[in-house]
Amino acid sequence: MSAPKNPRQSTDASRPQVRPKAEGWEQPVDAEGRPKLQFAQSKQAKQPPQHLADLTMEERVAKAQEMGLPGFRAKQLSVHYFRHYTADPEQMTDLPAETREQLVSEFLPPLLTEVRRLTTDDGATIKFLWRLFDGAMVESVLMRYKNRITLCVSSQCGCGMNCPFCATGQNGLTRNMSAAEIVDQIVQANRAIAAGELDAPTAAEVAEEADHAGLGEETAFADETASEADGYSEISAVKQGQAGASSDGSTSATGPQRVSNIVFMGMGEPLANYKRVMNAVHRMVGPAPEGLGMSARGITISTVGLVPAIRKLADENLPITFALSLHAPDDELRDDMIPVNSRWKADEAIDAARYYYETTGRRVSIEYALIKDMNDHLWRAELLAEKLNARGRGWVHVNPIPLNPTPGSIWTSSEPEVMQAFVNRLEELGVPTTLRDTRGKEIDGACGQLAAAED
């Protein structure tokens, strides 16, 4: 146990200070012995075939014309993919039989092949394992709440940020995912929802479910998005036989029937794959059949703190939600927890987050994984509040989350009473704080658990 280094730490003097270290695996280091960072994929990394979702509508039309076909065929294909979630030529009876296979082959090459899916006992969460064209594996997690359906998407095969408490980081970075590979996770999730493979909340569940923050979401953001999203106010059944409420309302299915919220909190560091991630975002928010017609307010991009990219994202001036994975307000601890902190310090990352708010007007989320005896001391809650409040009020929301267990790690989540005390202290100091609702721990589908293991 190290002695307190400032008066604030004396409030937690009776509790040990655990230092971060890799458990069960060897953390890659550079020539100077510091945790290795990989911001770019290898030049030898192969890229997937070009897909309709990589292109704007104008580019799709031009490609069809280059094939000697009318440009409107590209729009027809876009309708099938973005509205009906299909790449099956047999279902595209409005296309000429003699060119149908060619069009599908050129515009809709297979990108993600489902290897396995795991579903929680309540049917509310599905984790998909996908194999990409080159054999790389990624995962995405589909979660339904009372008024929204959220998909946690991957943006890279592996991750180069080397955070020791994250299963994805243990794999290193294989390559960036293409925009279409990112988008196809949503399309395939919508296909599963349309087929009734994700349980819808019943009226009884809706009544019982308390307001909470979901994965990377504030309740206010989620409610706002749900009310704006196209067609989400309709009441409908997802599975046959669920329509029609019983006298106690226990069998009535309600809520959105497609993905309404996206969180870039799956495998990879989204801002290290900036161009492709933003291309994917434009496909998400583009009106159908240009894209999926989603609300930008329902999209959350999270980063461990790539400061120049945060500022670049702010200058896009899109009303998406930005989340900073901070996990420690002091550089002494954050240097060890988040290796990128050796490049851009905690205050620089917080300054960039504030710039995001000032530029977009969108309140920022601070993600904070609570780890027993490591970063859950009350003096850190006080320091975090001090740093956030020094930059103004009303611009930020803290989203603590209990650490999810990963293979080979002895790190554990903070005790419930410690978590509550941490949250209470932030709120006492005027920082809006919501303890995150975690989904999918039983299927290794929660934050930090995605490792794309086939077995």
N, C-alpha and C positions, 0 to 999 in steps of 0.2 A: 504493500500500500504506500502510495506516495503522499508526502505531506501537502496540505493545502498551499497553493501558491499565491492566493490573494484572500482578503477577508471574506469575500462572498462564498468561497469554498468551505469555510468553517461550518456552514450550516449543514453540510453533509459529511463532516469529518469522521463520523462513526461508520460510514459506508466505504467499502473498498473502491478503488479505481482500477477497473480492468482495462488493459491496453489491447488494442486490436492486433490479431495475428492470424495468419492463415492456419486453418485446422484441417488436417486430412488431405492436404494437397500442397504442392510447392508453388508459392507465388512467384511468377516470373519477375526478374529484376533486370535493370539495365547495367551498363558497364560500371556505373558509380554506386551500384547496390540499391538503388531506389526502385520501387515498384514500376514495372514497365508499362508504358501507355502506348496504345496503337490507335491512331486517329484515322488512318486510311487502310483500305484493303490492299492486299498484295496485287501488284501489277499483273500477276499471272492468273488472278481469279477470273473464271469464266462468267459471262453474263447470260442470263436467260434469253430466250427468243423474244423479239418484240411482240407486244400484245396490244390489243385495242385500248386497254386502260393506260398504256404508256403515252397515248396520243390524244391531242385535242380533236374536237370534231372536224375541224378544217384539215388536220393532218390525216384523219381517217378517210375523209372524202378524197383527198389527193391520192392516197394509197390505192383506193378502189379504182380511181380513174387510171392510175399507172398500170393496173392489172387489166385495163380495157373494159371495165365494168362501170355502170352508172354510179355516180357518187352517192345516190340515195340508198344504195345497198349498205353502205357503211352505217347510215342512220338506223336501218332495219336491224342490223347486227347489234348496234348499241342498245336498242330497245330490248332485244332478247336478253342481253347480258345485264344491263343496269336496272331494268324494270322487272324482268321475269327470272333473273338469276340463273340463266341456263346457257350452256355452251354445247348443248346436244343438237346436232344438225337435224335429227329426226323431228324435233319440236318446232323447227323453223319452216313451216309449210308455206310461208309467204315468200320464201326465196326460191328461185328457179332450181329445180332438181338437178339440172346439169352443172350448176356452178356452186351449189350449196356446200359441198364438201371442201371445195377449193377455198371459198370464203372463210369457212370456219377454221380451216387449217392455217390460213394466212393471218387471220385477225384474232383467233381465240386458241392459240396453242395451250396445251395443258401446263399449268404452272405449279399447282399444289396438289399432291396426291395424299389423301388421308391414309395414315398408317394405323392410327389408333385414336380412340376417344375414350375419355373417362368421364363419368357423370356422377355427381353427388347424389346421396340417397334421396334428397328432396327434389331432384330433377331440375334444380334452379341454376346449376352451374355445369358447364361442359368444357373440358380441356381437350383441345385437338392437337394431335401431333401430325405435322405435315412433312412429307419428303419433297424437296425441290428438284429441279431438273438435273442438278449435278450431284444428287445424293445427300446434300446438306439437309439437316433437320431443324425445324423451328416449331414453336408452339404458340397457340393463341387460346384465350379463355373467354367464354361467353357466359354472361351473368344476367339474370333477370331480377329486377327489383319491382316494387309495386307500381311505379309509374314510368319505368324506362328499361331498356335492354342495353347493356354495356358490353362492348367487345374490347378486350385488351389485346392489342396487336403487337407483333414483332416487326422490327425494322432492319435488323441485321442478323446474320447467321453467327451466333456467338456475340461477344462484346469485348472490346479492347480496353475498357476502363479499369479492369483489374481490381475491383472492389472485393475485399476478402470475405465479406459476409453474403455475397450474392452467388448463387449456383451458376447463373449464366456467365458471370465473369470468370469462373474457373475454367471455362472452355476456351477463352481467348477469342479473337475475331477471325472468322473464316472469310466472309465477304459481306458487302452491302446487299440488301435486298432491293429489287427493282420496284418502281412505283406500282406496277401491275401486281407483283407478288404481295405487296402490302394490301392493295385494294381487294385482291382475290380472297383474302382472309374474310373480309366483310361480306362479299358476295356469297361465299360458301356458307357462312354463318346464317345469312338471310335465307338461303336455300333450306338449311336445317330447320329454321324457325317455321318457314312456310310449310314444311312437311310434318310439323307437329312434334319435332324432336326435342324442344325445350319447353318444359312445363310452364304454363302461364299462371300468374298469381290468381288465386280465387278471391272472391269478395271477402271471405273470412280472413285470409292472409293479409289482404290489403288493410283491413280494419286493425289487425294485430301488429303490423309492421310499423315500428316507430320511425320518425324522421331520423336520418343519419346520413353521413357522407359515405358514398360508395367509393369505388376504386378511383382515386384521383379526382373526386368530385366533391363539391360542396352541395348540400341539399338545395340551396337557393338556385344554384346553377342548373341542377338536374330538373327541378320543377319548372324553371323558366324554359329550358330546352324542350321538355315534354310538351308544354303548352304551345310552343312555336312549331314543333315538328309536324310535317304534313301527314294528316290522317291519324294521328296518334290518340285522338280523343274518342275514337270509335270503340265500342264495346263489342268484342267478338271472341269466339272460342278458338283456341289453337288446336286442340285435339277433338276429334269427333266424339260426341257424347258429352262434352263439357258445356255446351251452350244450354242456357236455361237454368236459372238459379233455383235451388230448392228453397224451402221456407226459411231456412237459416242462412241462406246465401253461401253455403259452403262449396258449391260446385260451379259457381259462375266465374268464368275466366274473363279477365279484363286486362286492359293495358295495350301498349304498342305491339305490333306484330312484325316488326323488323328492328334491326339494330338502330338505336337512337343516339347512343353515346359511344365515342371512341376514346380510348386512352392509349397513348404510346408509352406503355409501361411493360411491354413484353420483353422479348430478347433484344438486346442491343441498345446503344445510345443514339436516339433519333437525330440529334443535332450533329453527330459525326457522319450522318448520311443525309445531309441537309437537302440537297437538290432533289433527290428521289422522294424523300419524305414530303417535301412541299408539293411536288408533282402529284403525289398520292392525295394530299389534302385537297388540292384543286379538283381531283376526280370525285372526292367525297362530297364536296359542296356544290359542284356543278349541277345545274338542273338537269333532270333526266330528259332525254337520253345522253346528254353530254357526260353526266356522271350520276351519282346516287341521290342527289337532291337533299343532302343532309344539312342540318343547321350547323354552322361553324361554331356556335356557342356550345355545342355538344362534343367538341373535340378538345382533348387535353394532350399537350405535348410536354413531356417531362425530360429533364436533363440533370446530370450530376454537376453541371456548372461550366459549360463551355462558353465563356463570357462573350467572345466576339460573335458567336452564333446566336446567343440570346438577343443581343442588340440587333442583329440582322433580322431575326424573327420578329422583333418588335416593329421594325421598319416595314415589314410586309403589311402591317396595319390590318390584319384579319382579326375578327372578334373571337379567336380561339382562346381557350384557357391555357395559361402557362403555369407549370409546376416546377419548382426547384427542389431537387432532392438534397437537402442540406445535411441533416443527420447529426450535425454538431455545429455550435456557433463559434467555437474556438479553434484556431488553426492548429494548436498543439495536438488535439485529438483528430481533427478532420484530415490532417495530413496523412494519418495512418488509416483512417476509415475510407477516405475517398482520395485515391492517389492523384486525381486531377487537381486536387487542392495545392499540389506542389507547383502547378502552372498558374492557376488563378485562385487567390485566397478567398476565404469566406466572405469578407467585406466586399470584394470585387464582384462576387456572384450576387450578393444581396443588392449591391448598387445596380447591377444589370437588371435584376428582377424589378427594382423600383423604376428603372427606365422603361421596362415593358409596360408597367402600369401607366406611367405618365404619357406614353405614346399611344396606347390603345384604349385607355380607360377601363381595362379589364382587370379585376382584382386577381392578384397572384396567390397561388397556393404554395406553402412551404411543406414539403414532405419530410417527415422525421420518424425514422424507424426507432422505436424504443427498445433498447438492449440492456438487459439487467446489469447494473453496476458499471456500465460503460459510459452511456450518454444520458442517463435518466435522472441525474442528480438535479436537485432543485436549483442550485446555483446556475446550472446551464439553462434552465427555463428562464431564470431572471436575466441572464446575459442575452439570450435570444430575444426576449421582450425588449430589453434595452436597445439592442441594435435595430430591431424593426421599428420601434416607436421613434427612434432618433430620425428616421426617414419619413415620419408622418404617420397619421392615423387613417384607417379606413381603406388602405391600399392592399392589405395582405390578410391571409387566413392561414392558420397553421393546421396541418392535417397529420397528427401523430398516428402511428400504426404499430401494433405489437409486432416484434420481429417474428418472421415465419421461419421455422426450422429448415435447415438444408443438410443433406448428407455430409457426414464428416465434420460437422461443426458442433462444438460444445456450447456455443453462444445460445442464450435463451432469451425469451421475451421478459420484459420487466414484469414484476408482480402487479396484479390488478390495482392494489392500493397505491403503489408507486406511480403507475400510469395516471390514475385519477388525480393524485397530488400534483403531478407535472402539468396536467391539463388545467387544474384549478388555479395553479400559480400563474400560468399564462393569462387566463381569463381575468384574474384579480388585477393583473397589470395592464389590462385593456386590450389584449390581443385576442381576436375571435379565434376559437379553437374548437375543432370537432374531431373526436377519436374516430378513426376510419373503421367502417364495417369491413371485415375481411371475409372473402368467399373463397372456397376451393382448397383450403389447407389439407383436407382429407385426401385430395387427389393431386397434391403437390402443384396446385394451380394458383397459389397466392403469390404476392409480390416477393421477388427474390428467389422463387423456387423453380422457375422455368429453366430446365437444363437440356430439353429435347433428347432424353434418353429413350432408346427404343425398347429396352428391357426393364 
